[in-house]
Amino acid sequence: MSVLVFLETDKGIIKKTSQEAIAYGAAVASATGGTVTALALGEGDASELAKAGRFGAAKVLHAADPRLNQENSLAYASALVQAVGATGSTVVILAKSGIGDAVAARAAARLKAAIVSGATELPDTAGGFSVKRSIYTGKAFATVEMKAPVKIIAIRKNAVDVQAEEGSAAVEVFNPVFGDNDFKATVTGSEKAGTQLSLTDADIIVSGGRGMKGPENWQPLIDLAQALGAATGCSKPVSDLDWRPHHEHIGQTGIKVAPNLYIACGISGAIQHLAGVNGSKCIVVINKDPEAPFFKAADYGIVGDVFDVLPRLTKAIKEG
Ligand SMILES: Cc1cc2nc3c(=O)[nH]c(=O)nc-3n(C[C@H](O)[C@H](O)[C@H](O)COP(=O)(O)OP(=O)(O)OC[C@H]3O[C@@H](n4cnc5c(N)ncnc54)[C@H](O)[C@@H]3O)c2cc1C
């Protein structure tokens, strides 16, 4: 099957989530006999885009129209539909994200495609094409059989391991045709809510709960985050109390994260919080109560006082 991968970039660099989408696409192509083409939208450095080859893409179609520099689900979906036509692709892979989901849905409607969002594993292609996806905020899985000729899959972070190899993709100019409708809503500017790493992209997150006792006590947590190059997050009550900004609130009603390492400091582990972190590869819990529910979901647990454990961890990391 020919596979098309929708790329997301950050300052011209292919995002980690899109590297995973390419690796996922490459595995599908290798299992079904096909090649992977990636689609990059907006101005960017071709030598950076060629790095898609390291993760398994043979070719990158690059639509460098400056109107595509800002996220626009209408125009992006239009470009994706045209790229499916140009490449004859029958499988489209995107990273599950705000823009990924919006583009996938719009493109699926136009292509009458089967769509799955939140895929957690490679598809089973023996005798059909079925994909496992996460449901009920990660508490269960559903297996979906995709029967339409074109299949669109938005994958969850960590659905596949990425191993960069030697290789370079051929970057080709691609000129999709747009109508006025594609730009009927455009982003005119954007600014980050904070200076820190984005929680959805972060590989490591250090997160604090009510056990941190108050906003004035956050420095030991921030010190650990800085030592690890991590983003900071928090539980809902912490942001409700204005101890930390709302964009750090993680959980069922906040941001859902899937870092390689999630360190929970003074968070009890209520199901609503766990719903936002259960895609994490490794969870470390620091809590003074050995009965705290979070320990049941933890890979490693430290029973102790955060104000004792955090400075010691930071010191050990800086020295190590
Ligand atoms: C509809 C709904 C949606 C919700 N959505 C979310 C959500 O998205 N995200 C979310 O987080 N919550 C959410 N909640 C709230 C959730 O149920 C919990 O109340 C909340 O997660 C608890 O936050 P916490 O663990 O920080 O605080 P607490 O439950 O008060 O836990 C504090 C923990 O810190 C430990 N502790 C105290 N002092 C120390 C110390 N010195 N050292 C080490 N450990 C210490 C305690 O043992 C305790 O386990 C939701 C609730 C509802 C009803």
The ligand as an SDF file (V2000), in Angstrom:
LIG
                    3D

 53 58  0  0  0  0  0  0  0  0999 V2000
  -15.4530   15.9520   36.5450 C   0  0  0  0  0  0  0  0  0  0  0  0
  -14.0860   16.0270   37.1540 C   0  0  0  0  0  0  0  0  0  0  0  0
  -12.9930   16.2630   36.3370 C   0  0  0  0  0  0  0  0  0  0  0  0
  -11.7150   16.3290   36.8880 C   0  0  0  0  0  0  0  0  0  0  0  0
  -10.6400   16.5440   36.0630 N   0  0  0  0  0  0  0  0  0  0  0  0
   -9.4010   16.5370   36.5910 C   0  0  0  0  0  0  0  0  0  0  0  0
   -8.2560   16.6880   35.7610 C   0  0  0  0  0  0  0  0  0  0  0  0
   -8.3520   16.8550   34.5350 O   0  0  0  0  0  0  0  0  0  0  0  0
   -7.0400   16.6740   36.3350 N   0  0  0  0  0  0  0  0  0  0  0  0
   -6.8640   16.5040   37.6940 C   0  0  0  0  0  0  0  0  0  0  0  0
   -5.7080   16.5080   38.1510 O   0  0  0  0  0  0  0  0  0  0  0  0
   -7.9310   16.3690   38.4780 N   0  0  0  0  0  0  0  0  0  0  0  0
   -9.1860   16.4000   37.9810 C   0  0  0  0  0  0  0  0  0  0  0  0
  -10.2570   16.2850   38.8190 N   0  0  0  0  0  0  0  0  0  0  0  0
  -10.0150   16.3140   40.2830 C   0  0  0  0  0  0  0  0  0  0  0  0
   -9.5910   14.9590   40.8160 C   0  0  0  0  0  0  0  0  0  0  0  0
  -10.7300   14.1750   41.1340 O   0  0  0  0  0  0  0  0  0  0  0  0
   -8.7520   15.1300   42.1000 C   0  0  0  0  0  0  0  0  0  0  0  0
   -9.5140   15.8440   43.0390 O   0  0  0  0  0  0  0  0  0  0  0  0
   -7.4300   15.8690   41.8680 C   0  0  0  0  0  0  0  0  0  0  0  0
   -6.7030   15.2600   40.8130 O   0  0  0  0  0  0  0  0  0  0  0  0
   -6.6030   15.8330   43.1340 C   0  0  0  0  0  0  0  0  0  0  0  0
   -5.4950   16.6580   42.9930 O   0  0  0  0  0  0  0  0  0  0  0  0
   -4.1720   16.4250   43.8220 P   0  0  0  0  0  0  0  0  0  0  0  0
   -3.7550   15.0090   43.6900 O   0  0  0  0  0  0  0  0  0  0  0  0
   -3.2270   17.4950   43.4680 O   0  0  0  0  0  0  0  0  0  0  0  0
   -4.6470   16.7470   45.3330 O   0  0  0  0  0  0  0  0  0  0  0  0
   -4.9820   15.7860   46.5520 P   0  0  0  0  0  0  0  0  0  0  0  0
   -6.0320   14.7960   46.2090 O   0  0  0  0  0  0  0  0  0  0  0  0
   -5.2320   16.6890   47.7000 O   0  0  0  0  0  0  0  0  0  0  0  0
   -3.6320   14.9540   46.8100 O   0  0  0  0  0  0  0  0  0  0  0  0
   -2.4730   15.5160   47.3090 C   0  0  0  0  0  0  0  0  0  0  0  0
   -1.4760   14.3870   47.4680 C   0  0  0  0  0  0  0  0  0  0  0  0
   -0.2500   14.9340   47.8990 O   0  0  0  0  0  0  0  0  0  0  0  0
    0.2950   14.0590   48.8750 C   0  0  0  0  0  0  0  0  0  0  0  0
    1.1540   14.8920   49.7270 N   0  0  0  0  0  0  0  0  0  0  0  0
    0.7940   15.8450   50.6210 C   0  0  0  0  0  0  0  0  0  0  0  0
    1.8890   16.4310   51.1480 N   0  0  0  0  0  0  0  0  0  0  0  0
    2.9710   15.8270   50.6000 C   0  0  0  0  0  0  0  0  0  0  0  0
    4.3640   15.9850   50.7300 C   0  0  0  0  0  0  0  0  0  0  0  0
    4.8880   16.9380   51.5390 N   0  0  0  0  0  0  0  0  0  0  0  0
    5.1750   15.1880   50.0160 N   0  0  0  0  0  0  0  0  0  0  0  0
    4.6750   14.2200   49.1880 C   0  0  0  0  0  0  0  0  0  0  0  0
    3.3470   14.0400   49.0090 N   0  0  0  0  0  0  0  0  0  0  0  0
    2.5050   14.8330   49.6880 C   0  0  0  0  0  0  0  0  0  0  0  0
   -0.8800   13.4680   49.6190 C   0  0  0  0  0  0  0  0  0  0  0  0
   -0.5390   12.2360   50.2090 O   0  0  0  0  0  0  0  0  0  0  0  0
   -1.8890   13.3220   48.4720 C   0  0  0  0  0  0  0  0  0  0  0  0
   -1.8030   12.0350   47.8650 O   0  0  0  0  0  0  0  0  0  0  0  0
  -11.5440   16.1860   38.2970 C   0  0  0  0  0  0  0  0  0  0  0  0
  -12.6530   15.9520   39.1030 C   0  0  0  0  0  0  0  0  0  0  0  0
  -13.9010   15.8770   38.5460 C   0  0  0  0  0  0  0  0  0  0  0  0
  -15.0810   15.6020   39.4470 C   0  0  0  0  0  0  0  0  0  0  0  0
  1  2  1  0
  2  3  1  0
  2 52  2  0
  3  4  2  0
  4  5  1  0
  4 50  1  0
  5  6  2  0
  6  7  1  0
  6 13  1  0
  7  8  2  0
  7  9  1  0
  9 10  1  0
 10 11  2  0
 10 12  1  0
 12 13  2  0
 13 14  1  0
 14 15  1  0
 14 50  1  0
 15 16  1  0
 16 17  1  0
 16 18  1  0
 18 19  1  0
 18 20  1  0
 20 21  1  0
 20 22  1  0
 22 23  1  0
 23 24  1  0
 24 25  2  0
 24 26  1  0
 24 27  1  0
 27 28  1  0
 28 29  2  0
 28 30  1  0
 28 31  1  0
 31 32  1  0
 32 33  1  0
 33 34  1  0
 33 48  1  0
 34 35  1  0
 35 36  1  0
 35 46  1  0
 36 37  1  0
 36 45  1  0
 37 38  2  0
 38 39  1  0
 39 40  1  0
 39 45  2  0
 40 41  1  0
 40 42  2  0
 42 43  1  0
 43 44  2  0
 44 45  1  0
 46 47  1  0
 46 48  1  0
 48 49  1  0
 50 51  2  0
 51 52  1  0
 52 53  1  0
M  END
$$$$
